[in-house]
Amino acid sequence: MKYTYSISQAQSQFPGLVRETADGGAIAITRHDETVAYVLSRERMEAIVETMELLANPAAMRTIRDYRKGRMKFNPVEALDDHERTWPYRAAGHLPRV
């Protein structure tokens, strides 16, 4: 599989390039041997956007830093009681009350 195409190659092979990237890949498009664009799968682009959103969120970044410094404790889901596990869903009306 080739990962770099000139603009003229990409134009003539575009449907194939889209299929080639569909599994999460990326293809560079060049003009005069300089990369000017990329073709990405939707999955890869969504991952990039999600990462950018996390990096822009100060609370998320604090949590990541705390995790990396070993300041976080994780508990298994089973440690929560039934109300704590289902509360957000019940509040939003997604689970029937039992």
C-alpha positions in Angstrom: 0.0 0.0 0.0 1.3 3.4 -1.0 0.9 6.3 1.6 1.9 9.3 -0.5 0.4 10.4 -3.8 0.9 13.5 -6.0 -2.2 15.6 -6.6 -2.6 14.3 -10.1 -2.3 10.6 -8.9 -4.8 11.3 -6.1 -7.3 12.9 -8.6 -7.2 9.9 -10.9 -7.4 7.4 -8.0 -9.6 9.2 -5.5 -12.3 6.5 -5.0 -9.5 3.9 -4.3 -7.8 6.3 -1.9 -11.0 6.6 0.1 -11.4 2.8 0.3 -7.7 2.6 1.3 -8.2 4.9 4.2 -11.5 3.5 5.3 -9.9 1.1 7.9 -8.3 4.0 9.8 -5.4 4.9 7.6 -4.1 8.2 6.3 -2.7 9.2 2.9 -0.5 12.2 2.2 -1.1 14.3 -1.0 1.9 16.1 -2.3 2.6 19.0 -4.7 6.2 19.3 -5.9 7.3 16.7 -3.2 5.8 18.7 -0.3 2.8 17.4 1.6 -0.1 19.8 1.1 -3.1 17.6 2.3 -4.2 14.4 3.9 -7.0 11.9 3.2 -8.2 10.4 6.5 -10.8 7.9 7.5 -13.8 9.2 9.5 -12.7 7.1 12.4 -9.2 8.7 12.5 -10.6 12.2 12.1 -13.1 11.7 15.0 -10.2 10.4 17.2 -8.2 13.5 16.3 -11.1 15.8 17.1 -11.8 14.0 20.4 -8.1 14.3 21.4 -8.2 18.0 20.6 -11.3 18.5 22.7 -9.7 16.7 25.7 -6.5 18.8 25.4 -8.6 22.0 25.4 -10.6 21.0 28.5 -8.7 22.2 31.6 -10.6 19.7 33.9 -9.7 16.8 31.7 -6.1 17.8 31.6 -5.9 18.1 35.4 -7.4 14.6 35.6 -4.8 13.2 33.1 -2.0 14.9 35.0 -3.2 13.5 38.3 -3.4 10.1 36.8 0.1 10.3 35.4 1.4 11.4 38.9 -0.3 8.4 40.5 -2.8 10.6 42.4 -5.9 8.7 41.2 -7.6 5.6 42.5 -9.9 3.5 40.3 -12.6 1.3 41.7 -14.3 -1.5 39.7 -17.9 -0.7 38.6 -19.1 -3.5 40.9 -18.0 -1.4 43.8 -20.8 1.0 43.1 -24.3 0.3 44.4 -27.1 0.0 41.9 -28.3 3.6 42.3 -24.9 5.0 41.5 -24.4 2.8 38.4 -27.8 3.7 36.8 -28.4 7.2 38.2 -27.4 9.2 35.1 -29.5 7.0 32.8 -32.5 7.1 35.1 -32.3 10.8 35.4 -32.3 11.1 31.7 -35.3 8.8 31.4 -33.4 6.0 29.7 -34.0 3.2 32.2 -37.3 2.1 33.7 -37.6 2.3 37.4 -37.6 -1.1 39.1 
